[in-house]
């Protein structure tokens, strides 16, 4: 396991003790108490982690059904018109810069730079998680767009053009997946709750700004953005829960008498 988990002093990763994580750790302790075998515990814990993301998946599927029925169209178009009435040349330029933060190229550069840093500091398991998140975001984006095939908005003039289907927003999905994963990985390495909270706040602001920019530019309905956030949330929930479970049992195994 030395190739996957940091060793030495850097392996002592400070983590927050928030209510969600504390509750999940209590579940892991029950698994440890009543389930035998290291790999059985890990597999069962990953299955439990999968359940953590189910709520967000259910939300996405529900939204997909509602959107397909046309139930959100009136509200979607009202929000688009509201945003379009507030356009200014300066705000247009700002939103174009913000929306670039959710583009595949920029996210690839950010994820790649972070991966190099994590690899050089021997946090190789984090590199695998970040890489998987990047690939998963792009695959989910392609598959779900083809599956729902929702046309782009036509209620307002668009500032940029895009030919791919609208649902879900790829920028929103990818930004949430990558910045959310980075926030999770970085927060695990930070020594104080204040720094961890600041990391999550910065990530949340970037994610929300990217989502808002897609609506402002007229290339996505608000429901496209929310759906992208929902499916990315499912991925982050599963990833963070799975990592917590695996690192918990690996740490317990290392400390147990041989």
C-alpha positions in Angstrom: 0.0 0.0 0.0 3.0 2.3 0.1 2.5 3.4 -3.5 -1.0 4.5 -2.8 -0.9 6.1 0.6 1.6 8.7 1.9 4.1 7.4 4.4 6.2 8.8 7.2 5.2 12.1 8.8 3.2 13.2 5.8 0.8 10.3 6.3 -0.6 11.9 9.4 -3.4 13.7 7.5 -5.4 16.1 9.6 -9.1 15.8 8.9 -12.2 17.7 10.0 -14.6 16.2 12.5 -17.8 17.6 11.1 -21.2 16.0 11.8 -21.4 14.2 8.5 -17.9 12.7 8.7 -18.4 11.8 12.4 -21.6 9.9 11.6 -19.9 8.1 8.7 -17.0 7.1 11.0 -19.5 5.7 13.5 -20.8 3.5 10.7 -17.3 2.4 9.8 -16.6 1.4 13.4 -19.8 -0.7 13.4 -18.5 -2.4 10.2 -15.1 -3.0 11.9 -16.8 -4.5 14.9 -19.2 -6.9 13.2 -17.6 -7.7 9.8 -14.6 -10.0 9.5 -11.7 -9.7 7.0 -9.9 -6.6 5.9 -11.0 -6.7 2.2 -14.6 -7.6 3.1 -14.7 -4.5 5.3 -13.2 -2.3 2.6 -15.6 -3.6 -0.1 -18.6 -3.2 2.2 -17.5 0.3 3.2 -17.2 1.3 -0.5 -20.7 0.0 -1.1 -21.9 2.1 1.8 -20.0 5.0 0.3 -21.9 4.4 -3.0 -25.2 4.8 -1.0 -24.0 8.2 0.2 -24.2 9.6 -3.4 -27.5 8.0 -4.2 -29.6 11.0 -3.0 -27.8 13.3 -5.5 -28.3 10.8 -8.3 -32.0 10.6 -7.5 -32.2 14.4 -7.6 -30.5 14.4 -11.0 -32.9 11.7 -12.4 -35.9 13.6 -11.0 -34.7 16.8 -12.6 -34.1 15.0 -15.9 -37.7 13.7 -15.9 -39.1 17.2 -15.0 -37.0 18.9 -17.7 -38.0 16.3 -20.3 -41.7 17.0 -19.4 -41.1 20.7 -20.0 -42.2 21.6 -16.4 -39.2 23.9 -15.8 -39.2 25.8 -19.1 -41.2 28.8 -18.0 -39.1 29.4 -14.9 -35.9 28.6 -16.9 -36.7 31.2 -19.5 -37.8 33.8 -16.9 -34.4 33.5 -15.2 -32.6 33.8 -18.6 -34.5 37.0 -19.5 -33.7 38.4 -16.0 -30.0 37.8 -16.5 -30.0 39.1 -20.0 -31.5 42.4 -18.9 -28.5 42.9 -16.6 -25.8 42.5 -19.2 -23.2 45.2 -19.6 -20.0 45.1 -21.6 -17.8 44.9 -18.5 -19.9 42.1 -17.0 -19.9 40.3 -20.3 -16.1 40.3 -20.3 -16.0 39.2 -16.6 -18.4 36.3 -17.2 -16.4 35.1 -20.2 -13.3 34.9 -18.0 -15.3 33.2 -15.2 -16.8 30.6 -17.6 -13.3 29.7 -18.9 -12.6 28.3 -15.4 -15.0 25.5 -16.2 -13.6 24.7 -19.6 -12.0 21.4 -20.3 -8.6 22.9 -21.2 -8.4 25.1 -18.0 -9.6 22.3 -15.8 -7.0 19.9 -17.4 -4.2 22.4 -16.7 -5.4 23.0 -13.1 -5.8 19.2 -12.4 -2.5 18.4 -14.1 -0.6 21.0 -12.1 -2.2 19.8 -8.8 -1.5 16.2 -9.8 2.2 16.9 -10.3 2.4 18.7 -6.9 0.6 15.8 -5.2 2.8 13.2 -6.9 6.0 15.0 -6.0 4.9 15.2 -2.3 4.1 11.5 -2.4 0.3 11.8 -2.1 -0.1 9.4 -5.0 -3.5 8.1 -4.0 -4.8 11.7 -4.3 -3.4 11.9 -7.8 -5.4 8.8 -8.8 -8.6 10.3 -7.3 -8.1 13.6 -9.1 -7.4 11.9 -12.4 -10.4 9.6 -12.0 -12.6 12.6 -11.2 -11.4 14.4 -14.4 -12.1 11.4 -16.6 -15.4 10.6 -14.9 -16.7 14.2 -15.3 -15.9 14.2 -19.0 -17.4 10.8 -19.6 -20.6 11.6 -17.6 -20.9 14.9 -19.5 -20.8 13.2 -22.9 -23.1 10.3 -22.0 -25.8 12.4 -20.2 -25.9 15.0 -23.0 -26.5 12.4 -25.6 -29.0 10.6 -23.4 -31.2 13.7 -22.7 -30.4 15.7 -25.9 -31.9 18.9 -24.7 -31.7 21.8 -27.2 -29.8 24.9 -26.1 -31.8 27.9 -24.9 -33.3 30.3 -27.5 -35.2 32.7 -25.2 -32.4 35.3 -25.2 -29.4 36.1 -27.5 -26.3 34.2 -26.5 -22.9 35.8 -26.0 -21.1 32.6 -26.9 -22.1 29.7 -29.0 -22.1 26.0 -28.4 -23.4 23.1 -30.5 -23.6 20.3 -27.9 -26.9 19.5 -26.1 -27.7 21.6 -23.0 -28.6 19.1 -20.3 -26.6 18.9 -18.0 -24.2 21.8 -18.1 -20.8 20.4 -18.8 -19.1 23.4 -17.3 -21.1 23.1 -14.1 -20.5 19.4 -13.8 -16.8 19.5 -14.5 -16.2 22.6 -12.4 -18.0 21.0 -9.4 -16.2 17.7 -9.9 -12.7 19.1 -10.2 -12.8 22.0 -7.8 -14.8 20.0 -5.4 -12.3 17.1 -5.5 -9.4 19.5 -5.2 -11.0 21.2 -2.2 -11.5 17.8 -0.6 -8.0 16.6 -1.2 -6.4 19.9 -0.1 -8.6 20.2 3.0 -7.5 16.8 4.2 -3.9 18.2 4.3 -4.6 21.4 6.1 -3.9 21.7 9.8 -6.8 23.8 11.1 -10.6 23.9 10.6 -10.4 27.5 9.6 -8.1 26.7 6.7 -10.3 23.8 5.6 -13.4 26.0 5.7 -11.6 28.7 3.7 -10.7 26.1 1.1 -14.2 24.9 0.7 -15.6 28.4 0.5 -13.2 29.4 -2.3 -14.1 26.2 -4.2 -17.8 26.8 -3.7 -17.5 30.4 -4.9 -15.7 29.3 -8.1 -18.2 26.6 -8.8 -21.2 28.8 -8.3 -19.7 31.6 -10.4 -19.0 29.2 -13.3 -22.6 27.9 -13.1 -24.0 31.5 -13.0 -21.8 32.5 -16.0 -23.4 29.8 -18.1 -26.9 31.2 -17.5 -25.7 34.8 -17.9 -24.1 34.0 -21.3 -27.4 32.4 -22.4 -26.0 29.0 -23.3 -27.7 27.1 -20.4 -31.0 27.0 -18.6 -30.7 27.2 -14.8 -32.0 23.6 -14.6 -29.0 22.5 -16.7 -26.6 24.0 -14.2 -28.4 22.6 -11.2 -28.4 19.1 -12.8 -24.7 19.4 -13.5 -24.1 20.3 -9.9 -26.3 17.3 -8.7 -24.5 14.6 -10.7 -21.1 16.1 -9.7 -22.2 16.1 -6.0 -23.0 12.4 -6.3 -19.5 11.7 -7.5 -17.9 13.9 -4.8 -20.0 12.2 -2.1 -19.0 8.8 -3.3 -15.3 9.6 -3.7 -14.9 11.3 -0.3 -16.8 8.6 1.5 -14.9 5.8 -0.3 -11.5 7.5 0.5 -12.5 8.0 4.2 -13.5 4.3 4.4 -10.4 2.9 2.7 -8.0 5.2 4.7 -9.8 4.3 7.9 -9.3 0.5 7.5 -5.8 0.8 6.1 -4.8 2.9 9.1 -6.4 0.4 11.5 -4.7 -2.5 9.8 -1.3 -0.8 10.1 -1.8 -0.2 13.8 -3.1 -3.7 14.6 -0.6 -6.2 16.0 0.9 -8.5 13.3 
